[in-house]
Amino acid sequence: MGIVHALLAGIFPPRRASLSQVEPGQIVTIRGQVVPRDHIESTLTGERCVYYQYTVEEWRQSHTTQMGNDGFWHVVDRDEAITEFYLACRDERAIVSPSSARVERARAVPVTSIDLGGILNRRAQELRIAAGDMVEVTAMVESVDDLFDDGRGYRAATDRLMLSAPKHRPLQIRVLSQRQKSRDRKTRMTS
């Protein structure tokens, strides 16, 4: 079933729209800026964000050849976590419900190399989504009551659009650009 959906999505991609143009029940692609609803901390770097994915690799020497620098990088640790966030498009917001989310990055968005504090033969990299990052979300539009929006006026209506995974498909989040972040972070994880 997933292959059929992927083929149909390739032939008939969801339309790009702004939040003011969408209605519940539609599958759309919306670009906007990330506004945290809550924060999580990366277990590798301790950075506050709404999403992180990291890998730690260790160099393993090959025992099949006699070459001195023949080997491979082996993943020894990885983690990924995501929380709900708002997608802000002009003056409007929608909740992004990350259940069944698949996160990818545009080619222009690099993963961050992490300094492991002098641990030899190990390297790490991380992708984070944080406040102010630009993302593109392809999802099903729903209507919900949002009682926790601190950006809402006292007497404003509580109804809000929510972007969630379409039936039998993942919610797609594509990182388009990131705020300037320091590139070579030291980790707080002890490996």
N, C-alpha and C positions, 0 to 999 in steps of 0.2 A: 504494500500500500504506500510506503514511503517513497519508493521510486516513482510511482505514478504521480504523487503530489509534487515531487521535485521536477519531473518533466513538465507537468502542467504549469508550475510556477515559473519555469524557464521560458515557456512559450507565452504564457499570460501572466506576467509579473504583477504583483499587487500595485495598484496605482499610488503614486506619490501624492500626498495631500498635506494640508495643514490641519491643525486640530479644529479649526472653525468650520472645516468642510466635511468632517466625517460624522457618521451616525453609527449607533450600536448595530452590530451584526456584520459590518464590513471588515474585510481584510485589507489593510493599507500599509504603506511605508511612510513613516514620518521622521523628519530630521529635527533635532532640537538639542538643547543644552541640558546637561545633567544637573539636577538640583536634588541634593540628598534629602531623603525622608528620614533616614536613619544612617548610621555609619557602622562599618565593620573595620577591624584592623587586620592587615596582612600579618600572618603569623611569621613570615620571613623577615619583613622590614619594620613592622609596627606602624606603617603608614595608614592613615584613615582614608577610607574609600567606600564605594558602593559595590565594587567587584575587584577581585584579584585572582590571578592564576600564576603560579610559579612552578619552576622546575629547578632542581639541584642535580647536577651530574658529576660523576667521578670518573677520572681517566683510568681505564683498566688496560694494563699491558697485555699484549697478545702473547700467548705461550706456544702458538703454532709456528711462528717464524723466528728467526734469529735476529731480525732487524731491531735495532735499539729503540726506535720511536714508533713502532708499529703497535697499534691498539685501537681502542674505541671509547667513546663517552657512554657511560651507563647511568640511567636515571636512578638516583638513590632516594629522592624525595620529591613529591609534588603535592600541590593542594590547589583548590579552587573554591571560592565562595562568592555569593551574591546576595544582595538584599534589595527590597523594593526601593525605587527612587522615582522622582518626578522627571518627566521630559517636558522642558519648557520650550514653547514655540511662540515667539512674540509675547503677548500678554496672557497666554493660556498655559495651563499645565494639565498633564495626564499622568496617572500613576502607571508605572511599568511594573507589572507583576512577573517576577523572573522565574516562575515555575516552568520547568522544561526549556530553559533558555540555552541558546547556543551563541557564544560570543566569538567574534572574529574581529580582525583589525584591517584597516585599509593599508595599502603598501607603504604609504607615507608615515604611518604610525609605527615607530620602533618599539621593541620590547626593551625594558631597562636591564642592563647588566648590573648585577649585584656584587659588591665587594664582600667576600666572605672572610675578610680580616686575616689574610695570609695563609689560609688553609690551602696547602699545596694539592695539586691534582683535582681540584674541585672548581666548578663554575656554577653560577646561578643566573637566572633571568626571570623577570616578572612583567606581567601586563596588568595595569590597574585602570579602573575607571573611577574618576573622582569628580568633585564639584567643578563645574565649568567646562568639562570635556564635551565635545560635540559627538553625538551618536546618531545612528539611523536605526530605527526599530521597525521591523515588519511583524505585525500582530493583528489579532482580532480586536475590534473595538467593542467595549462593554460600557455600561453605565453603572456607577456605584455611588454610595454615600461615603464621603471622606470627612470624618469628624476630626482628624488629626492634622489637617493642613493649617500650619501656623501662618501661612501667607494669605489666608482667607479673612475677609473682614468679619466683624462680629455678627452682623446680621445677614451675611451673604449665604446663599444657598449651599447646601452640603453636597449636591450632586457633582460628580466629576467623571470624566472619561477614564477608563482603565484599558491599558494595552496588555493583552495576555496571549498565551499560545493558542493558535487555532487548533481545532480538533485534529488529532493524529499528526500534528506537525510541531516542531519546536518554535518558540519565540526566537526571532533572530535579532541580535544586537550587533551592530557593526560600528566600531570605534573609528570615527573619521579624523578627529584631531584632538590633541590634548593640550591642556594648559602647560606652560613651561614648568618642568619638574627637574630637580637635580638628577643628572644622568647616572652617576656612579655611587649609589647608596651603599652604606655599610649595613650589614644585617645584624639583627639582635638575636638571631637564632644561633644556638651553639650546636654544631654538628660534630 
